[in-house]
Amino acid sequence: MSKISSSDSRKLSDARAFLSAALTNKITCLEGLSSSSGPIKQSLLNSLTSTYIHVSNSLSIIPKPVSERGGNKRRLLGFPRWLSGKSRRILQSSGDEYDPGQVLTVAVDGSGNFTTVSDAINFAPNNSVDRVFINVKEGFYQENVEIPSWKINIVLLGDGSDGTVISGKRSVDDGWTTFRSATVAVSGEGFLARDITFENTAGPEKDQAVALRINADLSAVYRCTINGYQDTLYVHSFRQFYRECDIYGTTDYIFGNAAVVFQGCNIISKMPLLGHGTVITAQSRNSPDEDTGFSLQNCSILATDDLSSNSSSVESYLGRPWMNYSRTVYLESYIDDFIEPEGWTNWVGDQGLDTLYFGEYENYGPGSAIDGRVSWSGYHVMEYDDAANFTVSEFITGEEWLDSTSFPYDDGV
């Protein structure tokens, strides 16, 4: 029996989030080892398998938090009392109002403290209990940025997603793993980003090429553009939130095993290579005990002009199951008519079709009709109570941490 009280909701949620992330890390390690060789490979594989049995068992015996579901509320610019007045002012202000003495500034023209984002990250204090604000001024930053686990509470503030661009072009085709291909890779918890474009320009012919990867707990992204082709946004693990972002791609371009809510985002499928289709999500939950999945709420599911004009010859889907217990829901979202009537597609054969959870709740638009949707037992036309389980407050414990970001959010349906 677990000795953690089910009444201690925050501790239970944290414990389950970290154990779910640990299981995701196991899968990532196995993927990295799949192309390797050598005499110790099998020993490493055996060690990983035996170690993570204990992680899985631990997750299965920790009770899920008791729901304290309330009404549908919109939260905007609210702060807990512990957040300093300085942090409140910076998060609420526009770029022109920043006091240069309060933030680190990155500017390509040399007018700031640094000319690259990576230099600012390296300079930032390790394990900071306070937020570390980095103002990335308007400009084109061609670099790969890594925010390691000891660089916590990093805040990247751009001058608008049309003005501040961080760009890379690593890809699997050029020898990188999917995990290491990211233009910006975040492992430090408490990460925030606002008004920035993250892009990977490798192109559709280069296979997996990540623009933004986040494997950091309590991370939030607001008014950003995330642009790529295959595997654009790697929401790898932990709890994440995206608000009013534009996310572009072709194949599995939102993928991973985080517990993540997208609100008010434009999800935009691009024209794929000739003979290929598009798939928006590939969620990789691998156990029914993991508190992970994708929730897209009040989003717009759109196609670029060239894809829209060719939609009769290109098959496009809302998602497919990367792993057996894949979980993705679309709530109260606009779905355009380029999406196939079936809505969803398989991964390989009937993998996960009975154990996945794909759901839709009160979507609208010409592609939202549910009459022709897949007949899998894992697909659900959701009721209100089902949808409420995938809200900010219920799914990512957002009321516990999102107020400190100043980013707006809706905590119900």
KOLZAGU-440131 format. One record per residue: x, y, z of N, C-alpha, C in turn. Coordinates in steps of 0.1 Angstrom, whole numbers, plus 5000, padded with zeros to 4 digits. Layout:
% KOLZAGU-440131
XYZXYZXYZ
...
END
This chain:
% KOLZAGU-440131
500849885000500050005000500950135000
500450234993501250354993501050425006
502050485012502050565024501750715021
501550755009501250885006499750905006
499351005014497951035016497351075003
496151024999495451064987494951204989
494951265001494451395003495451504999
496751454999497851544995497951554980
497051624974496951624959498251664952
498851774957500051824950501151724950
501451664962502551564962502251444954
500951404954500651284945500851324930
500351434926500551474912502051484908
502851544917504251554914504951424913
504651334922505251204922504851124910
503551134906503151064894503751124881
503851254881504451324870505951284868
506651274879508051234878508251094874
507451004879507550864876507150844861
506150914857505750904842506850944833
507551054837508651104830509851014829
510050944841511150844841510850734831
509650684830509250584821509450634806
509150754804509450814791510850814788
511750854797513150854795513650714792
513050614797513450474794513250454779
512050484774511850464760512750544751
513050674755514050754747515450684747
515850634759517150564759517150444750
516150364750516050254741516050284727
515450404723515450444709516850484706
517550554715518950594712519850474710
519650364718520450244717520150164705
518950184699518550094688519450084676
520150194673521050204662522550174666
522750154679524150124683524549984682
525849954684526249814684527449804694
527949684696529049674705528749564716
529849524723529649404732528849434744
528749564748527949594761526549634758
526149634745524749684742523749594749
523749464749522749384755522749404770
523849414776523949444791523249574794
523449674786522749804789521249784787
520849714777519349694775518749614786
519449514791518949434802518849514815
519849604817519849694829518749784829
518449854817517349944816516049874819
515849764813514649694815514349654829
515349594836515149554850514949674859
515749784857515649904866514249964865
513749974853512450044851511249964854
511449834857510349754862509949814876
510949854884510649914897509950044896
510350124886509650254884508250234880
507950144871506650114867505750064879
506349974887505549924898505250044908
506250134910506050244919504850334914
504850354901503750444896502450374898
502350244896501050174897500450174911
501350184921500750184935500550314941
500950424935500650554940499250594935
498350634945497050664941496950794933
495950804924495750934917495151034926
495451164925494851264933493351264932
492651304944491251314944490851444937
489951434927489551554920488851654928
489151784927488451894934487951984923
487251924914486752004902485852114905
486152234900485252344901484652384888
484152504888483552554876484552594865
484052644854484852694843485252834846
486552854848487052994851488253024842
488353154839489453204831490353284840
491653244840492653304848493553394839
493753514844494553614836495453694845
496753684843497653774850497453774866
497253654871497153634885498453594891
498853634903500153594908499953544922
500753444926500753404940501553504948
501253514961501953614969503453604970
503953474968505453464969506153524957
505553554946506253604934506653744936
507853784934508353914937507754014928
507654144933507154254926507954274913
509254254914510154264902509654174891
509454044895509053944885507753974879
506854024887505454054882505554164872
506354264874506454374865507054334852
508054254853508754204840507854114832
507154024839506253934831505054004825
504654114831503454184826503754294816
505054334816505454444807505654404793
505754504784506154484770507654504769
508254464758509754474757510254624759
509454714754509954854755509954904770
509354834779509254884793510254814802
511054724797511954654805513054754811
513354734823514554804829515754714826
516654774818517854684814518554624825
518454684837519154634849518454514854
517254484850516454364855516554244847
517154254835517154134826518454124819
518753994815519853974806519354004792
520154064783519654104770520554044759
519953974750520653914738520254004726
521254044718521054124706522054094696
521654064684522554024673523454144670
523054264672523854374668524854424678
524954344689525954374699525554474709
524254524709523854624718523354564732
523354434733522954374746524154324754
523854234763524854174771525554054764
524753994754525253884747524753894732
525453824723524953814709524353684706
524453584715523753454712522953424724
521853344722521053294733521853194741
522653114735523453014742524353074753
524953194749525853264758525053314770
523853364768523053404779522653294789
522353174783521953064791523153014799
524353014793525552964800525853064812
525653194810525853294820524853284831
523653244829522553244839522953154851
522553194863522953124874522352974874
523052884880522552754881521552734893
520552654890519552624901518952744908
518652844900518152974906516752954911
516452994924515152994929514253104924
514853204918514153314912514153294897
513153354890513153344876514253434870
514853374859515953444853515453494839
515353624837514753684825515753714815
515553654803516453684792515653744780
515853874777515153934767515953914754
515353844744516053814732515453914722
516254014719515854124710515554074696
514854154688514554124675515754084667
515653974659516853934652516753784648
517653744640517753604635518853534642
518653434650519653374658519753224653
520853204645521053074639521952994648
521352914657522052844667521252734673
521852634679521152534687521352564701
520252574708520252624722519952504731
520752484742520352374751520252434765
519152414772518952464785518952334794
520052314801520252184809519452184821
519352074828518452054840518852144851
520152194852520552274863520252424860
519752454848519452594845517852604846
517352614858515952614860515452764861
514052774859513452904859513953004849
514352954837514753044826513453094819
513453224816512353284809512953354797
512553314785512953374772511853464768
512153594767511153694762511653754749
510853734739511253784725510553914723
510853974711510254094706509054074697
508453954697507453914688507853794680
506953704677507353584670507653614656
507253734651507653774637508953844637
509553874649510753954649511953874655
511653794665512753714672512653574668
513653524661513653394655514953314659
514753194665515853104668515752984658
516752964650516652874639517752774638
517452654635518452544633518052454622
518852354619518552264608519052124610
519252084622519651944625518551854622
518851734617517851634614518451494615
517551394616517951254616518651214603
518251274592518851244579520351284579
520651384587522051434588522851374599
522351274606523051204616522751224630
521751314633521351344647520251244651
520151214664518951144668517751244669
516551194669515451284670515551374682
515951314693516051394706517051504705
518251474698519351574697519151674685
518151654677517951734666517351874669
516851894681516152014685516952144683
516252244677516852374677517052434691
515952424699515952464713515552344721
516352304730516152184739516152224753
515052194760514852244774514752124784
515652124793515552024804515452084818
515552224819515452294832514052324835
513552284846512152304850511752444852
510552474851510052614852510352704840
510552644829510852724817509652794811
509852924807508852994801509353064788
508553074778508853144766507753224761
508053344756506953434751507453514739
506653514728506853604717508153574709
508353444706509553394699509153294689
509953284678509753174668510853074671
510552954672511452834672511252764659
512352744651512152674639513252574635
512952474627513852384622513652384607
514652424599514552444585515052334577
515252214583515852104576515052064564
513752074564512952044553512251914554
511251894546510451764547511251644543
512251654534512951544529514051494539
514251564550515251524560514751444572
513551394571512951314582512751394595
512951324606512651394619513651514621
513051624624513851744626513151834636
513451844649512751904659513052054660
512052134661512252284664512352314679
511452254687511552274701511252144708
512152114718511951994726511952044741
510851994748510852034762510651904770
511551874779511451764789511751824802
510951924806511052004818509752024824
509652004837508352014844507952154845
506652184845506052314848506552414838
506452384825506952474814505752524807
505852654803504752714795505252804784
504552804773504952874761503752964756
503953094754502853184751503153264739
502253274730502353354718503653334710
504053204709505253174701504853094688
505753094679505553014667506552904667
506152784664506952664664506852604650
507852604642507752584628508752474623
508252374617509052264611508252184602
508752054600508051964591507751844599
508551734598508251614606508851634620
508051604630508451614644508851754649
507951844646508251984649508452014664
507451974672507352004686507451874694
508451854701508651734709508351764724
507051744727506651754741506951624748
508251614752508851494756508151434769
508151514780507751454792507351574802
506851534814506351624824505151704820
504851814828503651894826503952024818
503252044808503452164799502152224795
502352354791501152434787501552524775
500652534765500952624753499652704751
499852834750498752924748498953014736
498053024727498053114716499253104708
499752984705500852954697500452914683
501352934673501152884660502152764658
501652644655502452534654502252464640
503352464633503352414619504152284617
503652194608504352084605503651994595
504251874593503651784583503351644590
504351574595504151444600504351434615
503451384623503651374637504251494643
503751614640504451734643504251784657
503351724664503251734679503351594685
504451564691504651424695505451424709
505351304715506051284728505051224739
505451234751504751174762504551264774
504451394772504151494782502651484786
502351544797500951584800500851724796
500151754785500251894779498851934775
498552064778497352134773497752244763
497052244752497252354742495852424742
495952564744494752644744494852754734
493852774726493852884717494952894707
495452774704496552764694496052744680
496852784670496652754656497552634653
496952524650497652404646497552384631
498652404624498652434609499452324602
498752244595499452134587499952194574
501152154570501852204558501852094547
502052144535502152044524503251954525
503051814525504051724527504751684514
505751594514506351544502505351474493
505551474481504651404471504451254476
503151224476502851084480502651064495
502951164503502851154517501551224522
501151184534500051254541500451344552
499551394560499951474572499251414584
499951414596499351364608499751474619
498851524626499151624636499851564648
499251474655499751424668500251274667
501251254675501751114678502051104692
501151064700501351064715501850924719
502750924729503450794731503350744745
502150754751501850694764501950544762
502750484771503050334770502550254781
501750314790501250244801499950304806
498950234810497750294815497950374828
499050354835499250424847499850564845
500350594834501050724831499950834830
500250944837499351064837499751154826
499751104813500251184802499251184791
499351274781498551284770498451424765
497751444754497651574747496151614748
495951744752494651804752494751924744
493951934733493952054725492552114727
492552234733491252294737491152434730
489952464724489752594718490852624708
491352524701492352544691491752554677
492452594667492052594653492952504645
492352404639493052304631492952334617
494052384611494052454598495152394589
495052424576495952384566496552514559
497852504555498352614547497652614533
497752724526496952744514497252634504
498552594502498952494493498352354496
498352324509497752194513496252194512
495652314515494252324514493752304499
494552354490494152344476494452204470
495252124477495551994473494951884482
493951924491493551834501492851714496
492351714484491651604478492651484474
493951524473494951424470495951394481
495751464493496651444504495751404517
496051294522495251244534495851314547
494951374555495351444567494551394579
495251374590494551324602494951404614
494051384624494251444637495351384646
495551254644496551184652496651034649
497650974654497850834654498650784666
498450654670499050614683500450564681
501450644686502850604686503050484695
502350484707502450374716501050314719
501050204726499750134728498650214736
499150294745498150364753498150514750
498450544738498350684733497050754737
497150884741496050954746496051094740
494951134732494851264726493451304725
493151424729491751474728491651614722
490651634715490351764709489051814715
489151934722487951984729487652124723
486352144720485852274716486652344706
487252274696488152324686487552334672
488052424664487552444650488452344642
487852264634488552164625488152194611
489152234603488852264589488652134581
488252154568487752044560488851964553
490151994556491151904550491351774558
490851764570490951644578490051534572
490551414570489751304565488551274574
487451234568486251204577486551104588
487451004586487850914597488450984609
489051094606489651174617491051124622
491150994624492350944630492850824621
494150794623494750684615495550594624
495950474619496650384627498150404626
498950334634500450344633500850224625
500750104631501149984624500049884627
499349844617498249744619497249794629
496949704638495949734648496549774662
497849814661498549854674497849954682
497449924694496850014703495450054700
494750004690493450054687492450024697
492649924705491749894716492149954730
493349994731493850044744494150194744
494150254732494450404732493150474737
493350614739492150694742492250814733
491550814722491350934714489950984715
489751114717488451164720488251304714
486951334712486551464706485351514714
485351644717484251704725483851834719
482651844714481951964710482952054700
483551984691484352054681483352104670
483852194662482952254652483852284639
483152324628483852344616483652224606
483952244593483652144583484352014584
485352004592486051874594485751814607
484751864614484451814628483351704629
482751674618481651584618482151444623
481351384633481851264639481151134632
480251154623479551044617480550944610
481550994604482450904596483750864604
483750894617485050874624485250724626
486550694629486950554631486050484641
485950354640485150274648485950194659
487150234662487950164672487350174685
487550074694486950084707487650194716
488850234711489650334719489250474715
488350494705487950624701486650664708
486450784713485350824721484750964717
483450964715482751094715482451134729
483051234734483151264748481951344753
481651314766480651394773481351494782
480651584788481251694796482151644807
481751544814482651484825483851424820
483851364808485051314802486051424798
485451534792486251644788486951714799
486151724810486651794822487951734828
488151604825489351544830490651584823
490451654811491651694803491851854803
491351914813491452064815492752094822
493052224822494252274829494352234843
493252254850493252224865493252074868
492651994859492551854862493751774856
494251814845495151734837496651764840
496951894842498351934845498452014858
497452004867497452074880497852224878
497252284867497652424864497352524874
496352504882496052604893497252614903
498052514904499152514913500352594908
500452614895501652684890501552784879
500452774872500352864860500153014864
499553034876499353174880500653254880
501753184884503053244885503653284872
503053244861503653274848503153404841
502053454846501353564840500653534827
500753414822500153374810498653344813
497753384804496353354806496053214804
495053164810494553024808493153004812
492452914806491152874811491252734818
490652724830490852604838489752504837
488752524829487652434827487252424813
486052354811485452354798484152424798
END
